[in-house]
Amino acid sequence: MHFIVRTLKALLICGLIINLVFLSDAQACSRALHASYTEDVTPTYAVTGRSMDWYEDIKSNLWMFPAGMERDGVVGNNSVEWKSKYGSVIAAAYDTATVDGLNEKGLMANMLFLAEADFGDRDTSREGISWSAYTQYILDNFATVQEAVSALENDELQVVPSTLPSDSGISHPATVHFSISDPLGDSAIFEHVEGKLVIHHGKEFVVMTNSPIYDEQIALNAYWESVGGEAMLPGTGRAADRYVRASYYLKNLPTPESDRETVANVMSVIRNVSAPFQPLTDPEEPNIASTMWRTAANHLSKVYYFESTLSPNIIWVELTEDDLKEGAPVKKLELSGNYDLVGNVTGDFIEAEAFKFTGPCDEGIPVEDLPSFCLVR
């Protein structure tokens, strides 16, 4: 009788796990932080890598943004305004949103898709910022994860969604979440659930994918840890499976003896959870998407790496004081269609006018289609 009860319980648990895994969307992207410390908690290495998966080319280019830039949250009424304290190198989507980047202090910020994200109705009593500018806001204003968490955990700055850019004509809501990591090996995950900001902050939160919400990702991973990675690992491209594989391989990486080996460790994990090109990708199902590119940031040496799936080469940018100091020009490196670049491309950027962040109050939207909060302040 006890055996039957235990068996039924096991089946129920497995059924719950399987239900969560197969009903959760896998909408693109994975992120992993590889870091270690000496006995006095000084980091010996800290590198974060991520993949960008989507159903179409998001025409990413790299940008150098110096300190001292005047910014606006582009959400109309009570939109936040700020002047950037720190310069950064970022990867853009369609040259309308910052989706990834590293600032001069070694803080990295990543934007990933999350189908369950819910930013709530616009509350104009709070300052607002478009989803497209939030990653840049973090890079512009904070040197460490702790600084960002302390400043944003009160949820006084509201992230405002709008439709994601697309060349296909297929509209998707900007349901996203964010991760940040720094030279101390610190990490935080920012999610908006039922209109409220939820932060997971700590050096243990080293892996992040997409659906389900992060609390459920942790629970799923706990189940697979009990199974044991050497016995079996989930192998599909679904977000929950990618989370488990990234967690397992990250924990079993060898100790690196150089920056080169540290970056290689991280990229080996990110490549493992990347998705191959899928020619039948359906724009209506971004959860079945190809990996477009991968990035890695060495938090200590301030080097930002970029690898396009369409290129056999990795390129990298060394963040320098002269390029990012206040008064320096905005610069751009055209990557879309330019797949023959290789190695250090720090000197290949050219001066350019900064792109404008997209948002619900974009110019060109008919007045009758604008939300009520898009009023002149």
N, C-alpha and C positions, 0 to 999 in steps of 0.2 A: 504493500500500500504506500509506504514512504517513497519507494522507488517511483511509483506512478505519479505521486504528487510532485516529486523533484523533476521528473521528466516533463510534466505539464508546465511547470514553472519555467523550465529551460526553453520549452517551445514557445511560450508566451513572450519571454524576453527576446528570443531570436526573431520571433514574428514582429515584435515592435521595432527591433533594429532594422530588419529587412524593410519594413514599411517606411521607416524614416529615410533609409538610404534611397529607396527606389521612388519615393514620392517627392524627394527633395530635388529641386532644380540644381543644375551644375554650372550655372551661368558664368563661366569664364573666370580665369585668373587664380593664381596661387601665390603665396608669399611665405618666406622662411627666413628666420634670423639665426645666424651661426656665430656664437660668441663664447668667450671663456675669460676667466679672471684669475689673478693671483690671490694669495691669501688675504691681502689687504684690499681686495675687491677692485683692484686696478685691472682693466681689461687688457688681455694680451692680444686679442683679435676680436673684431666685430664687423661682420658683413651681412647685409640683407639682400636677398634676391627675390624677384617676383616674375611671373609670366603674365602676359596680356592676351587673353583669348576673346575673340569676338567673331560674329558671322560675316563681317566685311572689313576691308582695310580701313583703319581709322586715320590714315594719312599722318602718322606721327612724325613730328620734327623735334629736334632738340633746341632749347633756348637757354641763353644766359641772361638772367635778370639781375642787375646790380642792386645794391642797397639804395634806399632813398626814393624808391618809386611810389608815386601816389596811386592808391588803389580805391576801388569802389565795389561793393558787394553786388551791384547790378540787380537789385530786386525792388527798385522804386522807393516807395514810402519807407522811411527809417532804415535805409540801407547802410550797413556799416562802412566806414571809411577808415583807411589807415595808410601809413607810410612805412615801407618795408625797412626793417632793422637790419636784415641780413640778405646777402645776395644768394642766388641759387642757380643750379642747372636743372632743367626740367624736361620731361617728355610730355608733349601736348597731344590731344586728340582733336583732329580736324582744325587745329589752331584756334580752338574756342574754349578749351578746358585744360587745366593742369591735372594729369592723371598719375604722375609719378615724379619724384625729384629728390635732390640732395642739396642742403644748404651749406654755407661756408663754415658752419659750426659742426657739421657732420650729422645733422638730423635728417633722416629720410622720412618721406611721407608717401603713402600709396593709396590710390583709390581702386576699389574692387566692386564688382556688381553684387548686389544682395536683393533678391526678389522680394524678400519680406520687409525691406526697409519702409518705414512709415514716418515721415517728418511732421505729420499733423497739419492742420489748417494754419494758414499764415496768421501770426499774432503780431500785429504792427506795434504793440507796446514793447516788443523786443527788437533789437537790431537784427537785421537779416542779411544773409549772404547766399548767393547762388551756389548750388552744389558744385558748379564748374570752377569756382574760385576758392573753395574751402581748403583744398590741399595746399594751394599757394599761400593762403592766409597763414596756415601753420608754418610753412617754410619761411615766410617773411618775418614772423614775429617771435619764434621760439628757438632756443639753443639746445634744449633738452626735452625729453619726453615728460619729465616731471613738471617743467615749466608749462608745457602745453596742457597737461591734465589739470594742473592747479588753476589755470586761467579759464578753461572751458567746461569744467565739470559742473559748474552751476547752471549750465544750459541756458544762459542769458543770450547767447548768440544763436539765432535760429537758422538752420540750413533750409533753403527753400528749393524745392524740386522744379523741374520743367522737363520738356521732352528732350531726349537724347538726340544729338545730331546724327544724321544718317544720309547716305547717298542713295539708298535703296528705296526711299519713300515709305519705309516701314517705321512706324512710331513705337518707341519704347519709353516708358517713364524712367526718370533718372533715379532709380532705386539703387543706392550705393552705400558702401560703408568704407571706413578708412583705417589704416594702420600706420603707426609711427615707431621709429626706433632710432637709437642714438649711439655715440661712441662709448657710453657706459654699459652697453648691452641691454639697456632698458627698453621696454616695449609696451605699447598700448593699442587696443582695438576700440574704435569708436563706432557704435551702431545706434540707429534711431529706431526704436520699437514702440509702436502705438503712440507716436508723437513725442517720446521722451528719449533723451540721450542716455545710453548705457555704455559705460567704459569698463573694459577689462584691462587693468594696469598691473604689470609685473613682468619680471624677467622670464617667467615660465610660459608666457603667451607668445611663443616663437613661431607658430604656424597659423596661417589664416587662409581660408578659401572662400567659398560663397555660401549658398544655402546649405543647411538651415542656419538660423541665428546662432551666434557663437556659443551660447550655453549648451545648445544641442550638439554642436560639433564636438565640444569637449566630452559630452556623455558618450557619443558614438566612438570616439577615440579610446575612451576607457574600456569599452567592450572589446575592441580589437586588441588592446594591450593584454587583456586576459587570454585571448586566443594565442597570441605570440606570433610576431612577424615571421619567425623562421618556419613556422608551421603553415601559415597562410596569410596573404595580404589581399585586400579587395583590389581588383585590377581595372575597373571601368574608369571612364573619364568624369564620372559624377563628382560633385564637390566633396561629399563626405568621404568618398574613396580616396580622392587626392589628398585630403587632410590626413588620413591615416597613413598613407604611404610616405608623405613628406615628413610626418612626425617620426615614423620608424627609421627612415634613412638618415634623418638629421641626427638622431640620437646615436647612430652607429658610425658616424663619420670619423675618419682618423684625425688625430691631432695634427694640424698643419704646422709646418716649419717655416713658412714664408707667406707673404701676401698673395703670391701666385697660387699657392696651394689652398689658401683660405677661399679665394674666389672660385677656384676649381671645385672645391667641396660644395659650395653653395650652388653653383651652376649645375653640378651633377644631380642635385636634388630637384632643382627647378625643371631641368630637362626631363627628369623621370615623371614629373606630374604634368608635363606639357601634352598638348593634343596634336596629332598629325593633321595635315591638310585634309579637309573633308569636302570634296567637290560638290556634294549634295547638301551642303549646309543650308538650312531653311531659316531665312530672316525672322520668321515667326517663332522660331525655337532657338534663341541665342544660347540655350543650355547645351546645344549640340554645336560647338564652335571650335575653330582651329586656333592654335597659338600663333599670334601675329609677331610678337617679339618678347624678349626677356631682358631684364635689367638686373644689375647688382650694384650695391654701393659699399665701398670700403669706408666705414665711418671714421677710422683713425687716420688714414692717409688722404682722405677727401678725394677719392677717385670714383667716378660714375661710369659704369660699363653698360653698353647697349648691344644687343644681339638680335638682328632681324632674322626671321625664319627664311626670308628670301635671299639672305646673304651667307656665304660660308665663313665670314669674318666677324670677329668681335671688334668693336671700337670702344674707345674710352676717352673721358674728359677729366683733366686734372683741374680741380677748382683752385684758382689762384686769386690772391688779394687784388691784383691789378684789374683783373677782368670783372670782379664783383664789387669793388668799392663804390661808394656813392659818387655819382658823377660819371661813371663809366657808361658807355653806350649799351643799349640792348643789342644782343647778337643772336643770330639764328644759324643753325646747321640744317640744311634741307636734306632730309632722309627719304622722303616719299619719292620713290622711283630712282633713288641714288644708292645702289646696292654694292658698289665697288669700293667703298671706303674701308680702310683697314687700319688698326692700331690707334695711336694717339692722335686724336682729331682736335685737340684743344685749340690749335692755331688755325683751324679751317672755318671757324664761325665768321660770319660777316654781319656788319651792322644792319639792323632792320627795325621797323616800327613794331612795337609790341602788339600782340593780338588782343582782341577784345573778348572778354569772357561772355559766354552765352548765359541766358537766364530767362525768366518768365516775362521780363519787361523789355525784351530786345526791340530795338528799332526795326521797323518793317512789319511788325505784327499789327494787323488792323485794330483800331481802337476798340471796336466792339468785342474783340476776342481777348483783350487784356484783362487780367484779374483786377479786382477792385483796389488791391493794395499798390498797383502800379500807377500811383498818382504822383504828380510833381510835388516834391517836398517843400 
